[in-house]
Amino acid sequence: SMVGVINIHGVIAQHARQVDNVSGPGGTSCERVSLALRQALADPNIGSILFNIDSPGGNVFGVQALAEEILAARGRKRMVAQANSLMASAAYWIGCCADEIVVTPGGQVGSIGVVALHEDISEAAAKAGVKFTFIHAGKYKVEGNSFEPLGEEARSAIQADVDAYYRDFVRGVAKARGVSVRDVLDGFGQARTVKDSDAVREKMADRVATMDDTLN
C-alpha cells in the first residue's frame, strides 16, 4: 500500500482563499489539509499518512478543529508527522495529533504559545498632524484600536482571549501526546522551539530521522 503525503508548508490560515496569492499558494489552509486527510482515509490504496510539515504556525482559527479531526482519525490508518524542518505553534498543534512525530536532523518543534500584537500609531499620527475620531455604537466596538494607546481594560480583554486559546492549545497537546497539562506547561520548551534530539528527550517528538527514512 502507498503512503499518502499531505504537505503543510508556510503560514497556516483557516480558509484556502486566505493563503492563495498571485504566484501560487503562499501557505496552507486548514480546509485543504482536512480535505486531503478525508481523501487519504477514504482511499483504499493508501495504507498510511505522512504529514510533511515545514511551518512557523499561523492564525488560531481553524486549527483546533483540524487538530481534533486528526486525533479522531487515529486507529483508522497510521499517521506520522514529519517536522521537515520546522513544526511550530499552530503547526505543532496539528502535527502532534498524528500517531508519531519524527524530526528531521537539525529540525525544530514547539513554540507552544499564543501571541496577540497591539500597534499604537497615535504618536506617529499626531506628528503627521492627523486626528482620528471614531463614531461608534456598542460599548467595546473600538476597543484596542491602533489610533490610541492600549487601555488597561482593552489589554485585559485581549489577554483573556490569548489565555483562553493557550489553555486549549496546551490541553490539546497534552491529550495528543499522552502527558499531563503540567508536563506541557513546565516542559515542552515553554513556548520556545526545541531542536531534534532535545525535543525527543522532552517527549515533544518521538524520534529523529529524515523524510526519506520515514517514508521507507
N, C-alpha and C positions, 0 to 999 in steps of 0.2 A: 504493500500500500504506500501511497505517496504522503509526503509531508506538505501540508498547506501552510504557506508562509504569508503572514499578514504584517505589512510594514507599518510602523508607527514612527514617522520621521518629522522633525521640525516641531513647530509650536502647535499645541493642541487646542482646538476650538470645538464647540458643540456641533455646529452645522457645516455641511460641506461648502456652502457659499461663503463662509467666513474665512476659509483658507485658500480658496481659488483666487489666483491673480492672473495677470495678463500672460506671464511667461509659463504658467502651469501651476500646479498645487505648491503652495509655499509652506504647507504644514499638513496636519492630519486632523480629520474631524471624527468625533466620537460616533457620529452617524455611520460613516463609512466603515469604521472598524467593526461596529455592531453588525452591519450588513455582511461584511466579509466573514465574520465569525459564524453567523447563521448559515451562510452558504457552505462554509467548510464543515460544519457539524452535519449538514444535510447531505453532503456529497459522500456516497459510499466508497469512492476511490481514495478518499483522504482518511488516513489512519490516525494521524497526529497533527497538531497545530503548533507552529512556531511563530511567536510574536517577535519580529526583528525590530528592536527599539533603539532609536537614537533621537532623544528628545529632551529638552530642558523643562518640559511641562507646558503649562498654558493656563487657559481660563478654567475656573472651577465648574462652570456649567456643563452638564452632561457627563462629567467624569464619574461621579458616584454611581449613576445608573448603569454606565458601561461596566464599571468595576464589579458591580453586583451581578450583572448578566454573565460575566466571565466566571465569577465564583460559582454561580448556579450551574454552569456548564461542566464543572469538574465531575469526573467519573464517566462522562459520555465519550470523550476522546482525550488522550494525553495532550496536555498543553504546556509548552515551555516558553518562558520569556527570556530572550537573549538581549542583555544590555550591550549594545554594539554601536557606540561605546558609552553613551550616556542615557541613564534612565532616572530622571529626576522629577521630583514634585508630582504633578498630575500623572506623568508617565510611570512613576513608581507605583502609584495607587493602582493604575490599570495593570501593570506588569506583575505586581505581587499577587494578583488573583489567579494567575496561572498555577499549575501544579509545582513548578520549579522555576527558579531564577538562575540563569547562567550569565556570568560576566566575562566579556572579552578581556584578555590580559591588557592592563592599562586602563580599563573602563572604570566608570564610577556610577554608583547608585545612591539614592536617598533624597535629600532635600525635603524631608517631611515637615512641611510648614506652609503657612498661608501668609501672603502679604497684600496689603492694600496701600496705595500711594495717594496722598493728597498733595496737589500742587497749588501753592498760593502765589498768584501773579499780581496781587493787589498793588504792591510797591512798584513793580515794573510798569503797571498801567498808570499809576499816579505820576511817575516820572515822565511818561509819554503824554500826560495830560488827558488821559481817558478815564471817564467815570462810567460805572455800570449800575443800573438801577433795575432790580427785579420787581415786577408786578406779579404777584402770585396768590393762589388760593391753596389752602391745605397747609397746616402748621409747619411740617418739615419738608415742604416741597423743594426748597432751595438750599436745604441744609448741606454743608460740606462742599459748596461750590468753590470754584477756583479764584473768584474775584474778591474774596475777603479771607482774612486769617481763619484758620480752623478753630471753632469754638469748642469748649470742653464738652458740651452736650453732644455735638456732632461727632467729636472724637470718640466719645464713649459708645455711641451707636455703631460707628464703623468698627471699633474694637470688638464689640459684642458679636457682630457679624463674622469677623475674622476668627474669633474664638470658637464660634459655632461650627464653622467649616473645618477648623483644625481638629475639633473634638471628633467630628465624623470621619475625617481623614485618618486620625490615629486609631480610632475604633476599627475602621475598615482594614487597616494594615495589620493590626493585632489579630483580627479574626482570620485574615487570609494567610498570615504567617504562622498561626497557631501559637502565639505568645500572648502575654498579658499586656494590657494598655500601659501599665507601669514600665514594662520592658521597652516599649516603643518610646515612651516619654523620656526615660532615663538613659537609654542607649540609642541604637538606630541613628547614630550620627547627630542627634539633637539638632535637626534641620540643616546639617551640613551634608554634602555628598561624601561618600566614603569609597576608597579605592579597592578594586578587585578582592584580594585575599583578606584584607581588613574587613570588608563587607561580609564575607563568608564567616569570619570569626565572630562578627556581631549578629549573625543569623539574619542579616538583611538580604543575603543571597545564599545559594546552595553550593555552587562550585565555580571555578574559573576555567573557561575553555573558549576556543574561538567559535565563530559562527559555523565554520566548516566541520569542526569536531562535533558540534551539537547536531548538525544535520545528519552526519554519519551515524 
